[in-house]
């Protein structure tokens, strides 16, 4: 256990006949930003709640800083910061009043609490908001405040459950800058998300489907080793009729619209730029260009989902 700040071993949760989490094992090192990816309902939040000691597992173990979560749940409270999917803030209190309240819960008082409130206010860029009621804040600012509250007691491990859900793209980027800043201060961060683009901010990621971990590794590593075949970016018109044509071609593993182009993965070497262009043109599609495309984590996820369902 010494090599990991956070570890799960065969963690399982069953609700009646429904197996929500199926023997999940993973280890997260100190200072690592670890992404937990998967669609809504795949078991991410259930796993997180077990790790935090909020939900008793059916079987398996979880360790935080070497402490067994289930035999000593009190022992981990000062070691973790937890930010849930739902806001845990009080709407009728100001930013500072919320931080004072949570500081007291974490056992911070007097000068130490004032110092930590000043520090997290600066870190989360809340200086101009301190006297505002939480009910008056934008979603992005509320999320930064929730994160600030979760790190008041300087936890070594920060657990964030869908922290950018419902947040606009600009606020999401700002929030991830804040996460990386926290990790740079030697905190270990576990963050769940169903947004594949966010995973590129993580050192490593784990993908979860139907309660099972299907792959674990660095983003670049997974894109290199888990995606087979050639990727093409197809600029053509009209776009959606072209997608329908491409999806019926033998040798196309998957295809989607990405921006203003088609993103096509071919697993048959006979299906190349020339044959793709010929197939589209024969269907009356005007083809402007077909170029080698970039692999994405969404490609990894689609490939893993097909493997699981096969």
Secondary structure, 3 states (H helix, E strand, C coil): CCCCCEEEEEEEEEECCEEEEEEEEEEECCCCEEEEECCCCCCHHHHHHHHCCCCCCCEEEEEECCEECCCCHHHHCCCEEEECCCCCCCCCCEHHHHHHHHHHHCCCCHHHHHHHHHHHHHHCCCHHHCCCEHHHCCHHHHHHHHHHHHCCCCCCEEEEECCCCCCCHHHHHHHHHHHHHHHHCCCEEEEEECCHHHHHHCCEEEEEECCEEEEEECHHHHHHHCCCCEEEEEEEECHHHHHHHHHCCCCEEEEEEECCEEEEEECCCCCCHHHHHHHHHHCCCEEEEEEECCCCHHHHHHHHHHHHHC
